[in-house]
Amino acid sequence: MKHLLAIIILCIVIVTTNGCTPFSYFYMVNKLNQSVPLTIQIGKNSEHLEEYHHLMLHYADSILVIDNITKEQLNKKLPYNIIRSTDSSTTVTCVLPPHSTTYVGEGAKILPQQFTWIAITKASGTDTLTYTNLWQQSQSSRFRYVYTVE
């Protein structure tokens, strides 16, 4: 019985450590407020982007959270190019790869060092994308972000 328990634990450890996908960084939470504007552009090295996009659309009423990852760690560990803006009227221009597919959405930050975001909408692939962080008085915790894939 002890050997069987040890084998089960070993299998769990192997699955949770070696079988990691980008989804291992995320978990579902309820909608919360308190945010700063944040733009996220995901490069072509990201994996499972279509599955990720499907998951985001499916759970548009929920929020995905990057768990216990600081901004510095996020820049180092994940293939994300983070562009931060501190003003609700800031306009951001992103140069996109040719023939890329662009997704634009809105999100929120709930806790220090934890970022959240919600529904994604698909936009046309262009060389340059310009947009403005659009804050509403009742939704001052929201930010806009963009990611692309070739």
DSSP file (Angstrom, degrees, kcal/mol; ACC not computed):
  #  RESIDUE AA STRUCTURE BP1 BP2  ACC     N-H-->O    O-->H-N    N-H-->O    O-->H-N    TCO  KAPPA ALPHA  PHI   PSI    X-CA   Y-CA   Z-CA
    1    1 A M     >        0   0    0      0, 0.0     4,-2.2     0, 0.0     5,-0.2   0.000 360.0 360.0 360.0 -40.1    0.0    0.0    0.0
    2    2 A K  H  >  +     0   0    0      1,-0.2     4,-2.3     2,-0.2     5,-0.1   0.894 360.0  51.0 -64.2 -39.3    2.9    2.4    0.8
    3    3 A H  H  > S+     0   0    0      2,-0.2     4,-2.3     1,-0.2    -1,-0.2   0.907 109.3  50.4 -65.1 -41.1    4.5    1.6   -2.5
    4    4 A L  H  > S+     0   0    0      1,-0.2     4,-2.2     2,-0.2    -2,-0.2   0.913 111.0  48.8 -62.7 -42.9    1.3    2.3   -4.4
    5    5 A L  H  X S+     0   0    0     -4,-2.2     4,-2.3     1,-0.2    -1,-0.2   0.898 110.5  51.3 -63.3 -41.0    0.9    5.7   -2.6
    6    6 A A  H  X S+     0   0    0     -4,-2.3     4,-2.4     1,-0.2    -2,-0.2   0.894 109.7  49.8 -63.8 -40.2    4.5    6.6   -3.4
    7    7 A I  H  X S+     0   0    0     -4,-2.3     4,-2.4     2,-0.2    -2,-0.2   0.908 110.4  50.2 -65.2 -42.2    3.9    5.8   -7.1
    8    8 A I  H  X S+     0   0    0     -4,-2.2     4,-2.1     2,-0.2    -2,-0.2   0.926 111.9  47.5 -62.2 -44.9    0.8    7.9   -7.2
    9    9 A I  H  X S+     0   0    0     -4,-2.3     4,-2.3     1,-0.2    -2,-0.2   0.910 111.2  51.5 -62.7 -42.4    2.6   10.9   -5.5
   10   10 A L  H  X S+     0   0    0     -4,-2.4     4,-2.5     1,-0.2    -1,-0.2   0.909 109.1  50.4 -61.5 -42.6    5.5   10.5   -8.0
   11   11 A C  H  X S+     0   0    0     -4,-2.4     4,-2.5     1,-0.2    -1,-0.2   0.903 109.7  50.6 -62.5 -40.8    3.2   10.5  -10.9
   12   12 A I  H  X S+     0   0    0     -4,-2.1     4,-2.4     1,-0.2    -1,-0.2   0.918 110.7  49.2 -62.8 -43.0    1.5   13.7   -9.6
   13   13 A V  H  X S+     0   0    0     -4,-2.3     4,-1.5     2,-0.2     5,-0.3   0.914 111.8  48.5 -62.7 -43.5    4.9   15.4   -9.2
   14   14 A I  H  X>S+     0   0    0     -4,-2.5     4,-2.4     1,-0.2     5,-0.8   0.928 113.2  47.0 -63.2 -45.6    6.0   14.4  -12.7
   15   15 A V  H  X5S+     0   0    0     -4,-2.5     4,-0.9     1,-0.2    -1,-0.2   0.901 114.6  46.1 -63.9 -41.2    2.7   15.6  -14.3
   16   16 A T  H  <5S+     0   0    0     -4,-2.4    -1,-0.2    -5,-0.2    -2,-0.2   0.691 122.3  34.4 -79.9 -17.2    2.8   18.9  -12.4
   17   17 A T  H  <5S+     0   0    0     -4,-1.5     3,-0.5    -3,-0.2    -2,-0.2   0.846 127.6  29.3-102.5 -44.9    6.4   19.7  -13.1
   18   18 A N  H  <5S+     0   0    0     -4,-2.4    -3,-0.2    -5,-0.3    -2,-0.1   0.728 114.4  59.7 -90.1 -22.3    7.2   18.4  -16.5
   19   19 A G  S  <<S+     0   0    0     -4,-0.9    -1,-0.2    -5,-0.8     2,-0.1   0.079  75.0 142.6 -94.1  26.5    3.8   18.7  -18.1
   20   20 A C        +     0   0    0     -3,-0.5    -3,-0.1     3,-0.1    -4,-0.1  -0.423  23.0 177.4 -72.8 138.8    3.6   22.5  -17.6
   21   21 A T    >   -     0   0    0     -2,-0.1     3,-2.3    27,-0.0     4,-0.3  -0.740  53.3 -86.8-120.9 175.2    2.0   24.7  -20.3
   22   22 A P  G >  S+     0   0    0      0, 0.0     3,-1.6     0, 0.0     4,-0.2   0.782 124.6  70.5 -54.7 -23.9    1.4   28.4  -20.2
   23   23 A F  G >  S+     0   0    0      1,-0.3     3,-1.9     2,-0.2    -3,-0.1   0.727  79.4  75.0 -67.0 -19.5   -1.9   27.6  -18.4
   24   24 A S  G <  S+     0   0    0     -3,-2.3    -1,-0.3     1,-0.3    -4,-0.0   0.687  90.7  57.7 -66.7 -14.8    0.1   26.5  -15.3
   25   25 A Y  G <  S+     0   0    0     -3,-1.6    42,-1.8    -4,-0.3     2,-0.3   0.525 103.5  66.0 -87.6  -5.2    0.7   30.2  -14.6
   26   26 A F  E <   +A   66   0A   0     -3,-1.9     2,-0.3    40,-0.2    40,-0.2  -0.820  50.1 172.6-122.9 153.7   -3.0   31.0  -14.5
   27   27 A Y  E     -A   65   0A   0     38,-0.8    38,-1.7    -2,-0.3     2,-0.3  -0.975  36.2 -99.9-150.7 161.9   -6.1   30.2  -12.4
   28   28 A M  E     +A   64   0A   0     -2,-0.3     2,-0.3    36,-0.2    36,-0.2  -0.596  42.3 164.3 -88.4 140.5   -9.7   31.5  -12.4
   29   29 A V  E     -A   63   0A   0     34,-1.7    34,-1.5    -2,-0.3     2,-0.1  -0.891  39.2 -90.5-140.2 172.5  -10.9   34.1   -9.9
   30   30 A N        -     0   0    0     -2,-0.3     2,-0.2    32,-0.2    32,-0.1  -0.435  57.0 -82.5 -80.3 161.7  -13.9   36.4   -9.5
   31   31 A K        +     0   0    0     30,-0.3     2,-0.3    -2,-0.1    -1,-0.1  -0.459  57.2 169.5 -68.1 130.9  -13.9   39.9  -10.9
   32   32 A L        -     0   0    0     -2,-0.2     2,-0.1    -3,-0.1    -3,-0.0  -0.871  20.7-133.2-135.1 170.1  -12.1   42.4   -8.7
   33   33 A N        +     0   0    0     -2,-0.3    -1,-0.1    77,-0.1    75,-0.1  -0.140  55.2  93.1-109.3-157.7  -11.0   46.0   -9.1
   34   34 A Q        +     0   0    0      1,-0.1     2,-0.3    -2,-0.1   107,-0.1   0.936  53.9 153.1  68.0  98.7   -7.9   48.2   -8.4
   35   35 A S        -     0   0    0    105,-0.2    -1,-0.1    73,-0.1   107,-0.1  -0.953  39.7-141.9-148.9 162.6   -5.7   48.3  -11.4
   36   36 A V        -     0   0    0     -2,-0.3    50,-0.1   105,-0.1   107,-0.0  -0.930  46.9 -90.0-120.7 153.2   -3.1   50.2  -13.4
   37   37 A P        +     0   0    0      0, 0.0    48,-0.7     0, 0.0     2,-0.3  -0.340  51.0 177.7 -62.4 143.3   -3.1   50.3  -17.2
   38   38 A L  E     -E   84   0B   0    106,-0.3     2,-0.5    46,-0.2    46,-0.2  -0.982  19.4-158.5-150.1 134.5   -1.0   47.5  -18.8
   39   39 A T  E     -E   83   0B   0     44,-2.3    44,-2.5    -2,-0.3     2,-0.5  -0.963  10.9-168.4-114.0 131.9   -0.4   46.5  -22.3
   40   40 A I  E     -E   82   0B   0     -2,-0.5   106,-0.7    42,-0.2     2,-0.5  -0.979   6.0-175.2-122.0 125.8    0.8   42.9  -23.1
   41   41 A Q  E     -E   81   0B   0     40,-1.5    40,-2.5    -2,-0.5     2,-0.5  -0.979  13.0-154.2-119.4 118.9    2.1   41.8  -26.5
   42   42 A I  E     -E   80   0B   0     -2,-0.5   106,-0.9    38,-0.2    38,-0.2  -0.808  15.1-137.4 -96.3 126.8    2.8   38.1  -26.8
   43   43 A G    >   -     0   0    0     36,-1.7     3,-1.6    -2,-0.5    -1,-0.1  -0.108  29.5 -94.4 -78.4 177.5    5.5   37.2  -29.4
   44   44 A K  T 3  S+     0   0    0      1,-0.3    -1,-0.1   105,-0.1   105,-0.1   0.617 115.1  73.7 -70.6 -12.2    5.4   34.3  -31.9
   45   45 A N  T 3  S+     0   0    0     34,-0.1    -1,-0.3     2,-0.1     2,-0.1   0.608  71.6 110.3 -77.4 -10.2    7.4   32.0  -29.5
   46   46 A S    <   -     0   0    0     -3,-1.6     3,-0.3    33,-0.2     2,-0.3  -0.372  60.0-144.8 -66.0 142.8    4.3   31.6  -27.3
   47   47 A E  S    S+     0   0    0      1,-0.2     5,-0.1     2,-0.1    -1,-0.1  -0.706  71.4  19.9-105.9 159.4    2.8   28.1  -27.4
   48   48 A H  S  > S+     0   0    0     -2,-0.3     4,-2.4     1,-0.1    -1,-0.2   0.811  72.2 149.9  58.8  33.9   -0.9   27.0  -27.2
   49   49 A L  H  >  +     0   0    0     -3,-0.3     4,-2.8     2,-0.2     5,-0.2   0.887  68.8  49.7 -68.7 -38.0   -2.0   30.5  -28.2
   50   50 A E  H  > S+     0   0    0      2,-0.2     4,-2.5     1,-0.2    -1,-0.2   0.919 112.7  47.1 -66.8 -41.5   -5.2   29.3  -30.0
   51   51 A E  H  > S+     0   0    0      2,-0.2     4,-2.4     1,-0.2    -2,-0.2   0.899 112.7  50.8 -63.7 -38.9   -6.1   27.2  -27.0
   52   52 A Y  H  X S+     0   0    0     -4,-2.4     4,-2.4     2,-0.2    -2,-0.2   0.924 110.2  48.6 -63.2 -45.0   -5.4   30.1  -24.7
   53   53 A H  H  X S+     0   0    0     -4,-2.8     4,-2.3     1,-0.2    -2,-0.2   0.905 111.3  50.1 -62.2 -42.2   -7.6   32.4  -26.9
   54   54 A H  H  X S+     0   0    0     -4,-2.5     4,-2.4     1,-0.2    -1,-0.2   0.909 110.3  50.6 -62.3 -42.1  -10.4   29.9  -26.8
   55   55 A L  H  X S+     0   0    0     -4,-2.4     4,-2.2     1,-0.2    -2,-0.2   0.908 109.5  50.8 -62.5 -42.3  -10.1   29.6  -23.1
   56   56 A M  H  < S+     0   0    0     -4,-2.4    -1,-0.2     1,-0.2    -2,-0.2   0.911 112.5  45.5 -63.5 -42.6  -10.3   33.4  -22.7
   57   57 A L  H >< S+     0   0    0     -4,-2.3     3,-1.1     1,-0.2    -1,-0.2   0.882 112.4  51.8 -68.0 -36.7  -13.4   33.7  -24.9
   58   58 A H  H 3< S+     0   0    0     -4,-2.4     3,-0.3     1,-0.3    -2,-0.2   0.871 117.5  37.7 -68.0 -36.6  -15.1   30.8  -23.0
   59   59 A Y  T >< S+     0   0    0     -4,-2.2     3,-2.2     1,-0.2    -1,-0.3  -0.201  73.0 137.0-107.7  41.0  -14.5   32.3  -19.6
   60   60 A A  T <  S+     0   0    0     -3,-1.1    59,-0.7     1,-0.3    -1,-0.2   0.740  70.6  57.4 -61.9 -22.4  -15.1   35.9  -20.6
   61   61 A D  T 3  S+     0   0    0     -3,-0.3    -1,-0.3    -4,-0.1   -30,-0.3   0.504 106.6  57.5 -86.3  -3.2  -17.1   36.4  -17.4
   62   62 A S  S <  S-     0   0    0     -3,-2.2     2,-0.4    -6,-0.2    57,-0.2  -0.589  80.5-122.3-115.4-179.7  -14.2   35.4  -15.3
   63   63 A I  E     -A   29   0A   0    -34,-1.5   -34,-1.7    -2,-0.2     2,-0.4  -0.980  10.9-139.8-128.9 138.6  -10.6   36.7  -14.9
   64   64 A L  E     -AB  28 117A   0     53,-1.7    53,-1.1    -2,-0.4     2,-0.4  -0.824  21.3-158.2 -95.4 136.5   -7.3   34.8  -15.4
   65   65 A V  E     -AB  27 116A   0    -38,-1.7   -38,-0.8    -2,-0.4     2,-0.7  -0.936  18.4-135.5-118.4 134.8   -4.6   35.7  -12.9
   66   66 A I  E >   -A   26   0A   0     49,-1.9     3,-0.6    -2,-0.4     2,-0.5  -0.816  38.0-133.6 -82.3 117.2   -0.8   35.2  -13.1
   67   67 A D  T 3   -     0   0    0    -42,-1.8    47,-0.1    -2,-0.7     3,-0.1  -0.623  63.5 -24.3 -88.2 122.2   -0.1   33.8   -9.7
   68   68 A N  T 3  S+     0   0    0     -2,-0.5     2,-0.5     1,-0.2    -1,-0.2   0.821  93.5 133.3  55.2  40.3    2.8   35.1   -7.6
   69   69 A I    <   -     0   0    0     44,-0.7    -1,-0.2    -3,-0.6    46,-0.2  -0.980  45.3-145.0-122.8 121.2    4.8   36.5  -10.5
   70   70 A T     >  -     0   0    0     -2,-0.5     4,-2.6     1,-0.1     5,-0.2  -0.263  30.3-104.5 -76.0 169.0    6.3   39.9  -10.3
   71   71 A K  H  > S+     0   0    0      1,-0.2     4,-2.0     2,-0.2     5,-0.1   0.894 123.1  49.6 -60.9 -39.5    6.6   42.3  -13.3
   72   72 A E  H  > S+     0   0    0      2,-0.2     4,-1.6     1,-0.2    -1,-0.2   0.924 112.2  46.6 -66.5 -44.0   10.4   41.6  -13.4
   73   73 A Q  H  > S+     0   0    0      1,-0.2     4,-3.2     2,-0.2     5,-0.4   0.879 109.6  55.1 -64.3 -37.3    9.8   37.8  -13.3
   74   74 A L  H  X S+     0   0    0     -4,-2.6     4,-1.6     1,-0.2     6,-0.5   0.909 107.6  49.2 -62.4 -41.8    7.2   38.0  -15.9
   75   75 A N  H  < S+     0   0    0     -4,-2.0    -1,-0.2    -5,-0.2    -2,-0.2   0.852 118.9  39.2 -64.6 -34.6    9.5   39.8  -18.2
   76   76 A K  H  < S+     0   0    0     -4,-1.6    -2,-0.2    -5,-0.1    -1,-0.2   0.887 121.6  37.0 -84.5 -41.1   12.2   37.2  -17.7
   77   77 A K  H  < S+     0   0    0     -4,-3.2    -3,-0.2    -5,-0.2    -2,-0.2   0.773 112.0  51.8 -89.8 -27.2   10.3   33.9  -17.6
   78   78 A L  S  < S-     0   0    0     -4,-1.6     2,-2.2    -5,-0.4   -32,-0.0  -0.835  83.9-116.0-115.8 150.4    7.5   34.4  -20.1
   79   79 A P  S    S+     0   0    0      0, 0.0   -36,-1.7     0, 0.0     2,-0.4  -0.219  72.1 128.3 -78.5  51.4    7.8   35.5  -23.8
   80   80 A Y  E     -E   42   0B   0     -2,-2.2     2,-0.7    -6,-0.5   -38,-0.2  -0.881  51.1-153.0-110.2 138.8    5.8   38.7  -23.1
   81   81 A N  E     -E   41   0B   0    -40,-2.5   -40,-1.5    -2,-0.4     2,-0.5  -0.927  23.2-156.8-105.2 105.7    6.8   42.2  -24.0
   82   82 A I  E     -E   40   0B   0     -2,-0.7     2,-0.6   -42,-0.2   -42,-0.2  -0.727  11.8-171.0 -93.2 125.9    5.1   44.4  -21.4
   83   83 A I  E     -E   39   0B   0    -44,-2.5   -44,-2.3    -2,-0.5     2,-0.4  -0.965  12.1-160.8-113.7 117.1    4.4   48.0  -22.2
   84   84 A R  E     -E   38   0B   0     -2,-0.6     2,-0.4   -46,-0.2   -46,-0.2  -0.779   9.7-173.4-102.4 142.1    3.1   50.0  -19.2
   85   85 A S        -     0   0    0    -48,-0.7     7,-0.0    -2,-0.4    -2,-0.0  -0.983  12.2-164.8-129.2 146.2    1.3   53.3  -19.3
   86   86 A T        +     0   0    0     -2,-0.4     2,-0.4   -50,-0.1    -1,-0.1   0.349  67.8  72.5-112.0   4.0    0.4   55.3  -16.2
   87   87 A D  S >  S-     0   0    0      1,-0.1     3,-1.7   -51,-0.0    46,-0.2  -0.968  71.0-139.2-125.7 136.6   -2.2   57.7  -17.7
   88   88 A S  T 3  S+     0   0    0     -2,-0.4    47,-0.4     1,-0.3    -1,-0.1   0.704 106.1  51.7 -66.5 -17.3   -5.8   56.8  -18.8
   89   89 A S  T 3  S+     0   0    0     45,-0.1    -1,-0.3    43,-0.1     2,-0.1   0.375  80.3 129.0 -99.1   4.7   -5.4   59.0  -21.8
   90   90 A T    <   -     0   0    0     -3,-1.7    43,-2.3    42,-0.1     2,-0.5  -0.368  47.7-149.4 -64.8 133.3   -2.1   57.4  -23.0
   91   91 A T  E     -F  132   0C   0     41,-0.2     2,-0.4    -2,-0.1    41,-0.2  -0.914  12.3-161.6-103.3 129.6   -2.0   56.3  -26.6
   92   92 A V  E     -F  131   0C   0     39,-2.5    39,-2.2    -2,-0.5     2,-0.5  -0.923   5.9-161.1-115.2 133.4    0.2   53.3  -27.4
   93   93 A T  E     -F  130   0C   0     -2,-0.4     2,-0.5    37,-0.2    37,-0.2  -0.967   8.0-168.0-113.8 124.5    1.5   52.3  -30.8
   94   94 A C  E     -F  129   0C   0     35,-3.0    35,-2.9    -2,-0.5     2,-0.7  -0.939  17.4-139.3-112.3 130.3    2.7   48.7  -31.3
   95   95 A V  E     -F  128   0C   0     -2,-0.5    33,-0.3    33,-0.2    32,-0.1  -0.803  28.9-159.1 -85.7 118.1    4.6   47.7  -34.4
   96   96 A L        -     0   0    0     31,-2.9     3,-0.1    -2,-0.7     6,-0.0  -0.675  21.2-100.1-101.7 151.6    3.3   44.2  -35.3
   97   97 A P    >   -     0   0    0      0, 0.0     3,-1.1     0, 0.0    29,-0.1  -0.355  50.8 -93.7 -63.1 147.6    4.8   41.5  -37.4
   98   98 A P  T 3  S+     0   0    0      0, 0.0     3,-0.1     0, 0.0    28,-0.1  -0.312 109.2  14.8 -60.1 146.7    3.6   41.3  -41.0
   99   99 A H  T 3  S+     0   0    0      1,-0.2     2,-0.2    26,-0.1    28,-0.1   0.781  96.3 148.7  59.7  29.3    0.7   38.8  -41.6
  100  100 A S    <   -     0   0    0     -3,-1.1     2,-0.5    26,-0.2    50,-0.2  -0.538  47.7-128.3 -91.7 160.2    0.1   38.6  -37.8
  101  101 A T  E     -C  149   0A   0     48,-2.9    48,-1.8    -2,-0.2     2,-0.4  -0.931  26.1-154.7-106.0 131.2   -3.2   38.1  -36.1
  102  102 A T  E     -CD 148 123A   0     21,-0.9    21,-3.6    -2,-0.5     2,-0.4  -0.886  10.6-167.8-114.9 135.8   -4.0   40.6  -33.4
  103  103 A Y  E     -CD 147 122A   0     44,-2.5    44,-2.0    -2,-0.4     2,-0.4  -0.981   6.7-170.5-120.1 131.6   -6.2   40.2  -30.3
  104  104 A V  E     +CD 146 121A   0     17,-2.9    17,-2.9    -2,-0.4     2,-0.3  -0.957  17.8 146.8-122.2 139.8   -7.2   43.3  -28.3
  105  105 A G  E     -CD 145 120A   0     40,-1.8    40,-1.8    -2,-0.4     2,-0.3  -0.863  37.6-109.2-153.2-173.0   -9.0   43.1  -24.9
  106  106 A E  E     +C  144   0A   0     13,-1.2    12,-2.2    -2,-0.3     2,-0.3  -0.914  35.0 158.7-127.2 155.6   -9.5   44.7  -21.5
  107  107 A G  E     -CD 143 117A   0     36,-2.5    36,-2.1    -2,-0.3     2,-0.3  -0.862  23.0-130.9-157.3-169.4   -8.4   43.6  -18.1
  108  108 A A  E     -CD 142 116A   0      8,-0.9     8,-1.4    -2,-0.3     2,-0.5  -0.987  14.1-126.8-153.9 157.6   -7.7   44.5  -14.5
  109  109 A K  E     + D   0 115A   0     32,-0.6     6,-0.2    -2,-0.3   -44,-0.0  -0.932  23.4 177.6-107.7 131.6   -5.1   44.1  -11.8
  110  110 A I  E     +     0   0A   0      4,-0.6   -77,-0.1    -2,-0.5    -1,-0.1   0.807  60.9  15.7-106.6 -35.1   -6.4   42.8   -8.5
  111  111 A L  E >  S- D   0 114A   0      3,-0.9     3,-2.1     0, 0.0    -1,-0.3  -0.939  92.4 -78.1-137.4 157.1   -3.5   42.5   -6.1
  112  112 A P  T 3  S+     0   0    0      0, 0.0     3,-0.1     0, 0.0    -2,-0.0  -0.338 118.2   6.9 -55.0 134.0    0.1   43.7   -5.9
  113  113 A Q  T 3  S+     0   0    0      1,-0.1   -44,-0.7   -45,-0.1     2,-0.4   0.597 111.3 100.8  67.9  13.7    2.3   41.6   -8.3
  114  114 A Q  E <   - D   0 111A   0     -3,-2.1    -3,-0.9   -46,-0.1    -4,-0.6  -0.988  54.5-163.6-130.4 125.9   -0.7   39.8   -9.7
  115  115 A F  E     - D   0 109A   0    -49,-0.4   -49,-1.9    -2,-0.4     2,-0.3  -0.817   5.3-172.2-109.9 146.6   -2.2   40.7  -13.0
  116  116 A T  E     +BD  65 108A   0     -8,-1.4    -8,-0.9    -2,-0.3     2,-0.3  -0.934   4.2 178.6-131.4 156.1   -5.6   39.8  -14.4
  117  117 A W  E     -BD  64 107A   0    -53,-1.1   -53,-1.7    -2,-0.3   -10,-0.3  -0.990   5.6-164.2-154.2 161.2   -7.4   40.2  -17.7
  118  118 A I  E     +     0   0A   0    -12,-2.2   -58,-0.1    -2,-0.3   -57,-0.1  -0.293  48.6  11.4-128.5-150.5  -10.7   39.3  -19.3
  119  119 A A  E     -     0   0A   0    -59,-0.7   -13,-1.2   -57,-0.2     2,-0.4   0.259  55.1-152.6 -43.3 140.4  -12.4   39.0  -22.7
  120  120 A I  E     - D   0 105A   0    -67,-0.2     2,-0.4   -15,-0.2   -15,-0.2  -0.904   4.8-161.9-111.8 139.0  -10.3   39.1  -25.9
  121  121 A T  E     - D   0 104A   0    -17,-2.9   -17,-2.9    -2,-0.4     2,-0.3  -0.964  22.4-119.9-119.7 142.8  -11.6   40.3  -29.3
  122  122 A K  E     - D   0 103A   0     -2,-0.4   -19,-0.2   -19,-0.2     2,-0.2  -0.628  31.3-173.9 -84.5 133.7   -9.9   39.5  -32.6
  123  123 A A  E     - D   0 102A   0    -21,-3.6   -21,-0.9    -2,-0.3     2,-0.1  -0.706  33.5 -81.5-117.9 171.9   -8.7   42.4  -34.7
  124  124 A S        -     0   0    0     -2,-0.2     2,-0.5   -23,-0.1    -1,-0.1  -0.400  45.8-107.8 -74.3 150.9   -7.2   42.5  -38.2
  125  125 A G        +     0   0    0    -24,-0.1     2,-0.3    -2,-0.1   -26,-0.1  -0.689  52.4 159.4 -79.9 123.2   -3.5   41.8  -38.7
  126  126 A T        -     0   0    0     -2,-0.5   -26,-0.2   -29,-0.1     3,-0.1  -0.878  51.5-116.7-137.8 168.5   -1.6   45.0  -39.5
  127  127 A D  S    S+     0   0    0     -2,-0.3   -31,-2.9     1,-0.2     2,-0.4   0.841 102.7  25.6 -75.6 -33.4    2.0   46.3  -39.5
  128  128 A T  E     -F   95   0C   0    -33,-0.3     2,-0.5     2,-0.0    -1,-0.2  -0.997  65.2-166.4-135.3 135.3    1.1   48.9  -36.9
  129  129 A L  E     -F   94   0C   0    -35,-2.9   -35,-3.0    -2,-0.4     2,-0.4  -0.983   6.9-175.5-122.5 124.3   -1.6   49.1  -34.3
  130  130 A T  E     +F   93   0C   0     -2,-0.5     2,-0.3   -37,-0.2   -37,-0.2  -0.973  14.9 153.0-119.6 131.3   -2.5   52.3  -32.4
  131  131 A Y  E     -F   92   0C   0    -39,-2.2   -39,-2.5    -2,-0.4     2,-0.4  -0.967  33.6-125.6-150.3 165.5   -5.0   52.4  -29.7
  132  132 A T  E     -F   91   0C   0     -2,-0.3     2,-0.7   -41,-0.2   -41,-0.2  -0.919  28.6-112.3-116.6 139.0   -5.8   54.5  -26.6
  133  133 A N        -     0   0    0    -43,-2.3     2,-0.9    -2,-0.4   -43,-0.0  -0.597  37.7-157.3 -66.6 111.4   -6.3   53.2  -23.0
  134  134 A L        -     0   0    0     -2,-0.7     2,-0.4   -45,-0.1   -45,-0.1  -0.821  12.9-176.6-101.4 104.7  -10.0   54.0  -22.6
  135  135 A W        -     0   0    0     -2,-0.9     2,-0.3   -47,-0.4     5,-0.2  -0.781  10.5-154.8 -97.8 143.2  -11.0   54.3  -19.0
  136  136 A Q    >   -     0   0    0      3,-0.5     3,-1.4    -2,-0.4     6,-0.2  -0.867  26.6-119.1-110.6 152.3  -14.6   54.8  -17.8
  137  137 A Q  G >  S+     0   0    0     -2,-0.3     3,-0.6     1,-0.3    -1,-0.1   0.867 117.2  44.9 -58.3 -36.9  -15.4   56.5  -14.5
  138  138 A S  G 3  S+     0   0    0      1,-0.2    -1,-0.3     2,-0.1     3,-0.1   0.558 119.6  42.6 -83.9  -7.2  -17.2   53.4  -13.4
  139  139 A Q  G X   +     0   0    0     -3,-1.4     3,-1.9     1,-0.1    -3,-0.5  -0.292  63.5 142.2-132.5  49.1  -14.4   51.1  -14.6
  140  140 A S  T <   +     0   0    0     -3,-0.6  -105,-0.2     1,-0.3    -1,-0.1   0.598  68.7  65.7 -69.4  -8.3  -11.2   52.9  -13.6
  141  141 A S  T 3  S+     0   0    0   -107,-0.1   -32,-0.6    -3,-0.1    -1,-0.3   0.497  83.2 100.2 -88.9  -3.2   -9.6   49.6  -12.7
  142  142 A R  E <   -C  108   0A   0     -3,-1.9     2,-0.3    -6,-0.2   -34,-0.2  -0.493  47.7-176.9 -85.3 152.1   -9.6   48.4  -16.4
  143  143 A F  E     -C  107   0A   0    -36,-2.1   -36,-2.5    -2,-0.2     2,-0.3  -0.932  21.0-125.4-135.1 164.5   -6.7   48.5  -18.8
  144  144 A R  E     +C  106   0A   0     -2,-0.3  -106,-0.3   -38,-0.2     2,-0.3  -0.839  29.0 175.5-108.7 150.0   -6.3   47.6  -22.4
  145  145 A Y  E     -C  105   0A   0    -40,-1.8   -40,-1.8    -2,-0.3     2,-0.3  -0.940  13.2-156.0-145.8 166.6   -3.8   45.2  -23.8
  146  146 A V  E     -C  104   0A   0   -106,-0.7     2,-0.3    -2,-0.3   -42,-0.2  -0.997   6.9-177.0-144.4 143.4   -2.8   43.6  -27.1
  147  147 A Y  E     -C  103   0A   0    -44,-2.0   -44,-2.5    -2,-0.3     2,-0.3  -0.991   8.8-162.1-138.0 153.5   -1.1   40.4  -28.2
  148  148 A T  E     -C  102   0A   0   -106,-0.9     2,-0.3    -2,-0.3   -46,-0.2  -0.906   7.7-167.7-130.9 156.0   -0.1   39.1  -31.6
  149  149 A V  E      C  101   0A   0    -48,-1.8   -48,-2.9    -2,-0.3  -105,-0.1  -0.988 360.0 360.0-142.7 136.9    0.9   35.9  -33.2
  150  150 A E              0   0    0     -2,-0.3   -48,-0.1   -50,-0.2  -106,-0.0   0.465 360.0 360.0 -80.3 360.0    2.3   35.3  -36.7
